[in-house]
Amino acid sequence: MASDCTPSQFADLAETIAREAATLAARRRAEGVEVADRKSSIVDVVTAADREVEALVRARIAEARPDDAFHGEESGSASGESGITWVVDPIDGTVNYLYGSAEYGVSIGVVRGSADPTTWEPIAGVVVAPATGVVFRAAAGQGATCDGVPLSVSAPASLAETLVATGFGYTADRRREQVSVLAGLIGEVRDIRRGGAASLDCCAVGAGVVDAYYERGINPWDMAGGSIVAREAGASVRIWEAGGTRSFLFASPAVAGDLEALLRGLEAEALGV
């Protein structure tokens, strides 16, 4: 694959790899899943399938783009010489995967620069939901699609009419902070949803299925592919830091400013900063 690929060509490659990875993930789920390891806490699990799927994705990228950098959840990072980085979550929503929920995805983001969402330049993003076969795809400057149908964010008239997706961290202290923030948020918005897969939550913003997705402490691989889909569908992407942890907001531009201000205030109260 040429070194000067277009965003569309990167999206083509990412989609091909993600589809193959999704097939493998679904097959392993049908065969039965067992916990292979735990990371930050007893509930932060890794399955053998997570590792196998990432190995497949990493191998396919290396075959096609040997000079690119790689940043994955399970196997870490590898530097490159091209200035391009592939940011990968092989199975986003591992707990859902473990329990047999359909809400999990293979997420691949392609960016220019390092695996830092505050500095990278988005190029292409693909998220495939293996349980349903749904494919979200985006290429910089070319919009986003779901199974080939163009996506566009919603336009809620006010915060009171805003449906917000969120997620929770794996440590008890982080969860307590998050619940404290949400306790203040829920009275100001339409409702709150918890899906369990950041990549699909981002895509849901792009599809207008929710009006915003907010979470503290997610990692680059959690949101890389989905954030590019959301952005190309018209979402506003906001990132800030409070209490040493980054917060991420992907929202309809109609409410992004007001929602960010509200969340920053609630975080300050919850964290005592």
Secondary structure as UniProt FT lines:
FT   TURN            3..4
FT   HELIX           7..31
FT   STRAND          35..38
FT   TURN            42..43
FT   STRAND          45..47
FT   HELIX           48..64
FT   TURN            66..67
FT   STRAND          69..72
FT   TURN            73..75
FT   STRAND          76..78
FT   STRAND          84..92
FT   HELIX           94..99
FT   STRAND          105..112
FT   TURN            117..119
FT   STRAND          121..129
FT   TURN            130..133
FT   STRAND          134..139
FT   TURN            140..141
FT   STRAND          144..146
FT   TURN            147..148
FT   STRAND          149..150
FT   HELIX           159..161
FT   STRAND          163..166
FT   HELIX           172..185
FT   TURN            186..188
FT   STRAND          191..194
FT   HELIX           198..207
FT   STRAND          212..216
FT   HELIX           220..232
FT   TURN            233..234
FT   STRAND          236..242
FT   TURN            243..244
FT   STRAND          245..251
FT   TURN            253..255
FT   HELIX           256..271
//
